[in-house]
Amino acid sequence: MSIEEMTHLYIETRSFEAAQAFWEGLGFRLVADWREDGRRAGRLEAGATHIVLAEAETENPSVNIHFHIRDASRLARELDANPAISVRAPLEPTHWGTRWMHVEDPDGHVFILEEPAPTPEEGEAYTVVFDVGPGGERLNERRLDRPLY
């Protein structure tokens, strides 16, 4: 198996401000925030624990656990062939430069297996996208899986 660690919890909420206050009350701090498709999202941290909090698209907010994986193509083939594993969404690229797949356990819980973006070779062109904070700082920086040109 190629799972290396749990990277973060992804938590959807109906009220970003109320959820942020809850997590900050538990000792987390908001380290980045952004908007995606008109909805607010942010990353909270406490020690080595990371939460991505996002306003929900539906009335039924979800929670997902993200695991860091290596050799996603090989792992996807292995999981597809394993009758004990239900692949809910096949391996696909994300718009922030990683690749992920979704698997579902026997109780219907969905887990995200995500491979980090590859490190570019020297001289290779790639695109970095980011949001700009109020002070001009880069927020939510991510590398796209397609070249700049």
C-alpha positions as CSV (number, residue, x, y, z in Angstrom):
1,M,0.0,0.0,0.0
2,S,1.3,3.5,-0.8
3,I,-0.5,5.6,1.8
4,E,2.1,7.6,3.7
5,E,0.1,9.8,6.0
6,M,-3.1,11.6,6.7
7,T,-2.7,15.1,5.3
8,H,-5.8,17.0,6.4
9,L,-9.5,16.9,7.1
10,Y,-11.8,18.5,4.5
11,I,-14.9,19.9,6.3
12,E,-17.8,21.5,4.6
13,T,-20.0,23.9,6.6
14,R,-23.2,25.9,6.1
15,S,-21.6,28.9,8.0
16,F,-17.9,29.5,7.5
17,E,-17.8,32.2,10.3
18,A,-19.5,29.9,12.9
19,A,-17.3,26.9,12.0
20,Q,-14.2,29.1,12.0
21,A,-15.1,30.3,15.5
22,F,-15.7,26.7,16.7
23,W,-12.3,25.5,15.4
24,E,-10.5,28.6,16.7
25,G,-12.1,27.9,20.1
26,L,-10.4,24.5,20.0
27,G,-7.0,26.1,19.4
28,F,-6.8,26.1,15.6
29,R,-5.8,29.3,13.7
30,L,-6.8,30.4,10.2
31,V,-3.6,30.5,8.2
32,A,-5.1,31.0,4.7
33,D,-8.4,31.8,3.2
34,W,-9.8,32.1,-0.3
35,R,-13.0,32.0,-2.4
36,E,-13.8,29.3,-4.9
37,D,-17.0,29.5,-7.0
38,G,-18.3,32.3,-4.7
39,R,-17.9,30.2,-1.6
40,R,-15.4,31.0,1.2
41,A,-12.8,28.4,2.2
42,G,-9.7,28.4,4.4
43,R,-7.0,26.3,6.0
44,L,-6.8,26.0,9.8
45,E,-3.8,24.6,11.7
46,A,-3.1,23.4,15.2
47,G,0.3,21.8,15.7
48,A,0.7,19.2,12.9
49,T,-3.1,19.0,12.3
50,H,-4.6,20.7,9.2
51,I,-8.2,21.3,8.3
52,V,-9.5,22.7,5.1
53,L,-12.9,24.4,5.8
54,A,-15.2,25.2,3.0
55,E,-18.7,26.6,2.6
56,A,-20.9,23.7,1.4
57,E,-22.6,23.7,-2.0
58,T,-25.5,21.7,-0.6
59,E,-27.5,21.5,2.6
60,N,-25.7,18.3,3.6
61,P,-22.1,19.3,4.4
62,S,-19.5,16.5,4.1
63,V,-16.3,15.6,5.9
64,N,-13.5,13.8,4.1
65,I,-10.1,12.6,5.3
66,H,-7.3,13.1,2.8
67,F,-4.3,10.7,2.7
68,H,-1.0,11.4,1.0
69,I,-0.1,8.6,-1.4
70,R,2.8,7.8,-3.8
71,D,2.7,6.0,-7.1
72,A,-0.9,6.8,-7.7
73,S,-1.2,5.1,-11.0
74,R,0.0,1.8,-9.6
75,L,-2.2,2.1,-6.5
76,A,-5.2,2.9,-8.7
77,R,-4.7,-0.3,-10.7
78,E,-4.4,-2.3,-7.5
79,L,-7.5,-0.8,-5.9
80,D,-9.5,-1.3,-9.1
81,A,-8.7,-5.0,-9.0
82,N,-9.4,-5.4,-5.3
83,P,-13.0,-6.5,-4.7
84,A,-12.9,-5.2,-1.1
85,I,-12.3,-1.6,-2.3
86,S,-15.1,0.5,-3.8
87,V,-13.6,3.2,-6.0
88,R,-16.1,6.0,-6.0
89,A,-14.1,8.4,-8.3
90,P,-11.2,7.2,-10.4
91,L,-7.7,8.7,-10.4
92,E,-7.9,12.2,-11.9
93,P,-5.9,15.4,-11.9
94,T,-7.1,18.3,-9.7
95,H,-7.0,21.9,-10.7
96,W,-4.3,22.6,-8.1
97,G,-1.8,20.2,-9.6
98,T,-2.2,17.0,-7.7
99,R,-3.9,13.7,-8.6
100,W,-6.6,12.1,-6.5
101,M,-9.1,9.3,-6.3
102,H,-12.0,8.7,-3.9
103,V,-12.7,5.4,-2.2
104,E,-15.7,4.4,-0.1
105,D,-15.6,2.0,2.9
106,P,-18.4,-0.5,3.6
107,D,-20.2,2.0,5.8
108,G,-20.3,4.7,3.0
109,H,-17.5,6.9,4.3
110,V,-15.5,8.5,1.5
111,F,-11.7,8.9,1.8
112,I,-9.5,10.9,-0.6
113,L,-6.2,9.4,-1.7
114,E,-4.1,12.2,-3.1
115,E,-0.7,12.2,-4.8
116,P,1.3,15.5,-4.5
117,A,2.2,17.5,-7.6
118,P,5.4,16.3,-9.2
119,T,8.5,18.5,-8.7
120,P,9.3,20.1,-12.0
121,E,12.5,19.1,-13.8
122,E,15.1,21.9,-14.2
123,G,14.0,24.1,-17.1
124,E,10.5,22.6,-17.2
125,A,7.7,25.2,-17.6
126,Y,4.7,25.1,-15.3
127,T,2.0,27.3,-14.0
128,V,1.6,28.5,-10.4
129,V,-1.7,30.0,-9.4
130,F,-2.5,31.8,-6.1
131,D,-4.8,34.2,-4.4
132,V,-3.6,37.6,-3.3
133,G,-4.2,38.5,0.3
134,P,-5.0,42.0,1.5
135,G,-1.3,42.8,2.1
136,G,-0.3,41.5,-1.3
137,E,0.9,38.1,0.0
138,R,0.4,34.9,-1.9
139,L,-2.3,32.6,-0.5
140,N,-3.4,29.1,-1.5
141,E,-0.5,28.8,-3.9
142,R,-0.7,25.7,-6.1
143,R,1.0,24.3,-9.1
144,L,-1.1,23.3,-12.1
145,D,-0.5,20.1,-13.9
146,R,-0.3,21.9,-17.3
147,P,2.5,24.0,-18.7
148,L,2.4,27.8,-18.8
149,Y,2.3,27.8,-22.6
